[in-house]
Amino acid sequence: MTTDLRITGVRITPVAFREPALLHAAGVHDPFVLRAIVEVDTADGLVGLGETYADERHLRRLRAAADAISCADVYALGAMYRKVAEALAHDNGPDGSGLTGTIAAGSAVDRVFSPFEVACLDIQGKAAGRPVSDLLGGAVRDRVPFGACLFPKWAGHPGAEPDGWGEALDPDAIVAQAHRMIQDHGFSAIKLKGGVRHPEEEIQTVLALRDAFPGVPLRLDTDAAWSVDTSIEVARRLEGVLEYLEDPTPGLDGMAHVARETGVPLATDLCGVAFGHLAPSVERRSVAVVLADHHHWGGLHRSRLLAGICDTFGMGLSMHSHSHLGVSLAAMTHLAAATPDLPYACDTHWPWKTEEVVVPGVLSFADGAVRVPGGPGLGVELDRDALARLHEQYIVRGLRNRDGTGQPRRTGRSHEKKTSRR
């Protein structure tokens, strides 16, 4: 039977979903996360799903890209990438992809192309009756392990009611947070968001987690908040405790300096978020673990390319996570399932979320892992009522950009000067 898988239309629906008052180096997470659900329609009636950021500039870029790929065949991904690049060739403004307040800098083309590529793979899988993981070379695991992402946090956003998690501003409260996440989801690794309080307090928190969860891999992510000297001091004190230290200081040069002075592996999702960052990172030995994120790297095929490069140069690989919904979790799970060398559990912010746009039942955490969806394509279906509700929330709240730096914190951050930049 002949199928017509030309793209006949694209629907982009921005949504807003609630998030607790999670603290990080640049401030506090906004009360709502902005995401966009992308639906790609084909002449044969198949629809593919993608998910991405929803800040104003990113939405404008998505719409420009949607026009550019009209009538393209969903299998012609290379030509489609070029069309997106041409559509964005004269757009030189800020990234606008929901990363305001960080130092991440990558390819706008990759970030715009990613949800369209995922949607096209969803369509390809539906047409073939095969899961997306099969299109990426086949699953090498049927369950993908994820780790808990812990945050210092307020009890609630200013002026809002306390959330169900409560305040977490000291080691005991963070340990209690970890106990709840592991009890609810069975996570087998723990990452603490740092760069929020004085480095000594964060060292003590990591040590408290070690004592509470012996044998569980621990990670610390400071969003490049520390100087090189502070990063070295903390890394030395936590050697043998941390599985890896994520982005302790800004830039490839600063990371390389820290890496020379400590045995703790350094990971990144800030100074290594594009293919152009890989060669200097290898040359300077700045990074031991790349935290891939298909939203940054141009989709699932380009993330598989990244995995091959990491394998070639002996770099570890895991997956980074922003706050996301079920379409992104499904894409992450298929990608991780088809990535042979993935020695670290993936990140996820999933437990912090209380709202969703996919029909429940396919994606769930058991023993810290998500079973790879076995249905065709991504294996998930949109909940149309939930999508409409979260889109209405986006409209009513009037949110158009996600910042995370506008609300002053009330914690004891050290405010030290960073001493190295890329």
Secondary structure, 3 states (H helix, E strand, C coil): CCCCCEEEEEEEEEEEEECCCEEECCEECCCEEEEEEEEEEECCCCEEEEEEECCHHHHHHHHHHHHHCCCCECCCHHHHHHHHHHHCCCCCCCCCCCCCCCCCCCCHHHHHHHHHHHHHHHHHHHHHCCEHHHHCCCCCCCEEEEEEEECCECCCCCCCCCCCCCCECCHHHHHHHHHHHHHHHCCCCEEEECCCCCHHHHHHHHHHHHHHCCCCCEEEECCCCCCHHHHHHHHHHCCCCEEEEECCCCHHHHHHHHHHCCCCCEEECCCCCCHHHHHHHHHHCCCCEEEECHHHHCCHHHHHHHHHHHHHCCCEEEECCCCCCHHHHHHHHHHHHCCCCCCCCEECCHHHCCCCCECCCCCCEECCEEECCCCCECCCCECHHHHHHHHHHHHHHCCCCCCCCCCCCCCCCCCCCCCCCC
